[in-house]
Amino acid sequence: METTKTTFHLPVALHRRLKTLAARRGSTISRLLAEGAELVLARLENEADHEELLRRAREAEEALRGGLYEGPSVARSADDLAYGES
């Protein structure tokens, strides 16, 4: 894997915690930061995927609530019976 050197500022307390953890794990601060970056990217990329899935689910729900056939929506009627008319 190709790497690049990057410089950024960390609070002293955070640097100390990373250094201690890296020593305990037999690792390096660089490896811990790379692992952390991967976790952040995975979480944020999954959030984007999750938001897209939620958007599509809302659209599908609205299409179903609009009714597949002429007349009132069965889903809306069931909701009205269960939760009161909206």
KEKE-3310 file (N, C-alpha, C; in steps of 0.2 Angstrom, whole numbers, plus 5000, padded with zeros to 4 digits):
npx = (5004:5003:5009:5007:5015:5008:5004:4997:4988:4986:4977:4987:4984:4976:4986:4994:4986:4984:4998:5000:4991:4995:5007:5004:4997:5006:5008:5008:5006:5003:4997:4986:4979:4976:4968:4957:4953:4949:4938:4930:4927:4920:4909:4903:4901:4892:4882:4878:4873:4863:4855:4851:4844:4833:4827:4822:4814:4804:4799:4793:4784:4775:4770:4764:4754:4747:4740:4737:4727:4711:4702:4700:4715:4720:4730:4730:4717:4718:4727:4719:4709:4716:4723:4715:4707:4716)
npy = (4994:5011:5025:5042:5056:5065:5080:5086:5094:5089:5089:5089:5080:5070:5065:5059:5049:5042:5038:5030:5020:5014:5009:4999:4991:4986:4994:5008:5026:5031:5019:5018:5030:5028:5017:5023:5033:5025:5019:5030:5034:5023:5024:5036:5035:5024:5030:5039:5030:5024:5035:5037:5025:5026:5037:5032:5022:5030:5036:5024:5020:5031:5030:5018:5021:5030:5022:5007:5005:5011:5022:5023:5021:5006:5004:5017:5017:5007:5012:5023:5016:5010:5021:5032:5044:5053)
npz = (5000:4996:5004:5012:5019:5032:5040:5055:5068:5085:5100:5115:5126:5119:5110:5119:5124:5113:5110:5122:5120:5108:5111:5121:5113:5104:5092:5081:5082:5070:5063:5071:5069:5055:5056:5063:5054:5043:5050:5052:5039:5034:5042:5039:5025:5025:5031:5021:5012:5019:5021:5007:5005:5015:5009:4997:5002:5008:4997:4991:5000:5000:4987:4988:4997:4990:4983:4973:4965:4959:4970:4988:4998:5004:5014:5020:5025:5034:5043:5047:5054:5064:5070:5071:5061:5049)
capx = (5000:5007:5007:5009:5016:5003:5005:4991:4989:4982:4978:4992:4980:4974:4992:4997:4982:4986:5004:5000:4987:4999:5012:5000:4995:5012:5007:5010:5001:5001:4992:4979:4975:4974:4962:4952:4951:4945:4931:4926:4925:4915:4903:4900:4899:4886:4876:4875:4870:4857:4850:4848:4839:4828:4823:4819:4809:4799:4795:4789:4778:4770:4767:4759:4749:4743:4735:4739:4721:4707:4698:4704:4721:4719:4735:4727:4711:4720:4730:4714:4706:4721:4726:4711:4707:4721)
capy = (5000:5017:5030:5048:5059:5071:5083:5089:5096:5085:5091:5085:5074:5065:5062:5055:5043:5037:5035:5025:5014:5011:5005:4993:4986:4985:4997:5015:5031:5031:5014:5019:5035:5026:5013:5028:5036:5020:5018:5036:5034:5018:5026:5041:5032:5020:5035:5041:5024:5023:5041:5035:5019:5029:5042:5027:5019:5035:5036:5018:5021:5036:5027:5013:5025:5033:5016:5004:5004:5017:5022:5024:5017:5001:5006:5023:5015:5003:5017:5027:5012:5009:5027:5037:5047:5059)
capz = (5000:4995:5009:5011:5025:5033:5047:5057:5075:5089:5107:5119:5129:5114:5108:5124:5125:5107:5111:5127:5117:5103:5115:5124:5107:5100:5086:5081:5082:5063:5062:5075:5065:5049:5057:5064:5047:5040:5053:5051:5032:5033:5045:5035:5018:5026:5033:5015:5009:5023:5019:5001:5006:5018:5004:4992:5006:5009:4990:4989:5005:4997:4981:4990:5001:4985:4980:4967:4961:4960:4976:4993:4999:5009:5019:5023:5028:5040:5048:5050:5059:5070:5074:5070:5054:5049)
cpx = (5004:5004:5009:5010:5011:5004:4999:4992:4984:4983:4983:4989:4979:4980:4995:4993:4983:4993:5004:4996:4991:5004:5010:4999:5001:5011:5010:5004:4998:4996:4986:4975:4973:4968:4956:4949:4947:4938:4927:4923:4919:4908:4899:4898:4893:4880:4873:4871:4863:4852:4847:4842:4833:4823:4819:4813:4803:4795:4791:4783:4773:4767:4762:4753:4744:4738:4737:4733:4717:4703:4703:4710:4719:4724:4732:4721:4713:4723:4724:4710:4710:4722:4721:4712:4712:4719)
cpy = (5006:5022:5037:5051:5065:5073:5087:5090:5092:5088:5086:5079:5069:5062:5057:5049:5039:5034:5029:5018:5010:5007:4999:4988:4984:4988:5004:5019:5031:5026:5015:5024:5033:5021:5018:5031:5031:5019:5024:5036:5029:5020:5031:5039:5028:5025:5038:5036:5023:5029:5039:5030:5022:5034:5037:5024:5024:5036:5030:5018:5025:5033:5022:5016:5028:5028:5014:5004:5011:5016:5023:5019:5012:5003:5012:5021:5011:5007:5021:5023:5011:5015:5033:5041:5053:5065)
cpz = (5000:5001:5008:5018:5026:5040:5049:5065:5079:5096:5111:5122:5125:5111:5113:5125:5119:5108:5116:5124:5112:5106:5118:5118:5103:5093:5086:5081:5075:5061:5065:5071:5059:5050:5059:5058:5043:5043:5052:5043:5031:5036:5041:5028:5019:5028:5026:5011:5012:5022:5012:5001:5010:5013:4999:4996:5007:5002:4989:4994:5002:4991:4983:4994:4996:4982:4974:4962:4962:4966:4982:4995:5005:5015:5023:5028:5035:5045:5051:5055:5065:5074:5074:5063:5055:5045)
residu = (MET:GLU:THR:THR:LYS:THR:THR:PHE:HIS:LEU:PRO:VAL:ALA:LEU:HIS:ARG:ARG:LEU:LYS:THR:LEU:ALA:ALA:ARG:ARG:GLY:SER:THR:ILE:SER:ARG:LEU:LEU:ALA:GLU:GLY:ALA:GLU:LEU:VAL:LEU:ALA:ARG:LEU:GLU:ASN:GLU:ALA:ASP:HIS:GLU:GLU:LEU:LEU:ARG:ARG:ALA:ARG:GLU:ALA:GLU:GLU:ALA:LEU:ARG:GLY:GLY:LEU:TYR:GLU:GLY:PRO:SER:VAL:ALA:ARG:SER:ALA:ASP:ASP:LEU:ALA:TYR:GLY:GLU:SER)
# end
